[in-house]
Amino acid sequence: MTMSKKIRVGLLVVAACATGLAWTGVGAAYFLDAPRAMFVFAVIAAALATEALFWLTMFVLGWTAFANRHWLIRLLSGGHTRGETRQA
């Protein structure tokens, strides 16, 4: 693993942890009955952290990982798309 790849993977791990902590904060604000303004702030911060994680993942994995997502959909759906019938 090259140093550049370690940095990219480390950056993704840090971003994923930050996103997880942000959503944990949303849960804490909800269950601790925080004021509405604080809860809204927590939700906005978590949404922005999730968006940042999405774009950072795209930049690290490259555009082809997102452009070829149909491969993953076909893999998860058993090799067929909506509307296709399975052949016996």
BELNORWO-V788920 format. One record per residue. OMEGA is omega in radians with two decimals (NA if undefined). D_FIRST is the distance of its C-alpha to the first C-alpha in Angstrom with 1 decimal. Layout:
omega | d_first
OMEGA | D_FIRST
OMEGA | D_FIRST
This chain:
omega | d_first
-3.13 | 0.0
-3.13 | 3.8
3.14 | 6.6
-3.14 | 8.2
3.09 | 6.3
3.13 | 6.6
-3.14 | 10.1
3.13 | 10.9
3.10 | 10.2
3.11 | 12.1
3.09 | 14.7
3.13 | 15.3
3.11 | 15.8
3.13 | 18.2
3.12 | 20.0
3.09 | 20.4
3.12 | 21.8
3.11 | 24.1
3.09 | 25.3
3.10 | 26.0
3.11 | 27.9
3.13 | 29.8
3.03 | 31.0
3.07 | 31.8
3.07 | 34.0
3.11 | 35.7
3.12 | 36.6
3.13 | 37.8
-3.13 | 39.9
-3.05 | 41.4
3.10 | 42.2
3.07 | 43.5
3.13 | 45.7
3.07 | 44.6
-3.05 | 46.7
-3.12 | 46.1
3.13 | 44.8
3.12 | 42.1
3.12 | 41.1
3.09 | 41.0
-3.14 | 38.8
3.13 | 36.4
3.13 | 36.2
3.12 | 35.7
3.13 | 32.9
3.11 | 31.2
3.11 | 31.7
3.09 | 30.2
3.11 | 27.1
3.11 | 26.7
3.11 | 27.2
3.10 | 24.6
3.12 | 22.1
-3.10 | 23.0
3.09 | 22.7
3.08 | 19.4
3.12 | 18.0
-3.13 | 19.6
-3.13 | 18.1
-3.11 | 14.5
-3.11 | 15.0
-3.10 | 17.4
-3.08 | 21.0
3.11 | 20.8
3.13 | 19.7
3.14 | 23.0
-3.12 | 25.0
-3.13 | 24.4
3.10 | 25.2
3.09 | 28.3
3.13 | 26.2
3.12 | 25.3
3.11 | 28.9
3.12 | 30.2
-3.11 | 27.9
-3.11 | 29.1
3.09 | 32.7
3.04 | 33.0
3.10 | 32.9
3.10 | 35.8
-3.12 | 36.4
3.10 | 39.3
3.11 | 42.6
3.08 | 41.6
3.11 | 43.4
3.11 | 41.9
-3.11 | 43.4
NA | 44.8
